[in-house]
Amino acid sequence: MLTRNELTNEIHSPVAISEKELPAATSFTLQTFELCTMCGARFGIGYHGDCKTNERDEMESELPRRLTEILAKDHRQERAHKHFIDLDF
């Protein structure tokens, strides 16, 4: 069982959701989109729940790069992209 603190951290963890799954995402604050440089798959990057102001700075610089690295690794290992990717560090 998650404590209140753990639940808060979970809700505000950065995630990427495939474009096909975005309509089903509830309470998701979309910040930006990123494409896979290998196959063109599109992912929405954001947070479940409201995005905190200090998280936006990190979002703009670090998270798209992190997602791109994860997607490239999928291709190197010849595996399909997940529909939901946790970008938490």
N, C-alpha and C positions, 0 to 999 in steps of 0.2 A: 504494500500500500504506500502510495506517495504521500509525503508530508506536504503541508501547505507551501513551504519554500520550494520543494522539488517540483511541485505542480506549477508554480509560477515560472520557474526556469524552463520547464517543458513547454509551456504555452508560448513563451517568447523566444524559443530556439529558432534560429534561421533555417529555412527549408526551401527546397526547390520542388515544384510539382509540375509534372508534364502537362503540356497545354491541353491534352485530351481529358485530363482529370480535373482541371481547374473549375469547370462548372459545378462539380460535386463538392468542392472544397468549401467548408463552412468556417466562418470566423477567420478568414485568411486575409491579411493585409498584404496586397501585392505591391512590391516596390519597383521591380524591373523585370524584363525578360532577357534570357540569354539563349543563344543557339549553340548546338553542338557543332564544332567546326568540322567534324568528320561526316556526319549524316544529315545535319540540318534540323534535328529534333529541337523543338522549342520548349523551354521551361520557364515558368514563372518563379521568381525568387521573392521571398517575403517571410512573414511571420504569422503564426497562428495567433489570433487576437490582435490587440492594438500594438503597434510598433512604438517602442520608446524612442525618444529623440536621439539619445546617444548611440542607439543601434543603427540609425540611418547613416551616420558617417562610416561605420564599418561596412554597411551594406554597399555603399557606393564604390568602395575600393577593393575590398577583400573577397566578398562572397561570389561575385561573378567569376573571378579568377579561380577560386576554389572549385566551383561547379565545373568549369571548363576542364580542370585537372581530373576530376572524378569521371567525367564523360570520356575523356581521352583514355583513361585507364580501362574503362569498359571496353573500348575498341581494341586496345592492345591485348586484353585478355579474352577477346572474342565473346563477350557476354552482352546480353540485352541491357539497356538502361532500365533502372527502376523507375516506377511512376512517381515515387515519393523519395526524395533524397534529403537526409539530415545534413545540414551544413555546419552544425555546431563544431567548435574547435575542441 
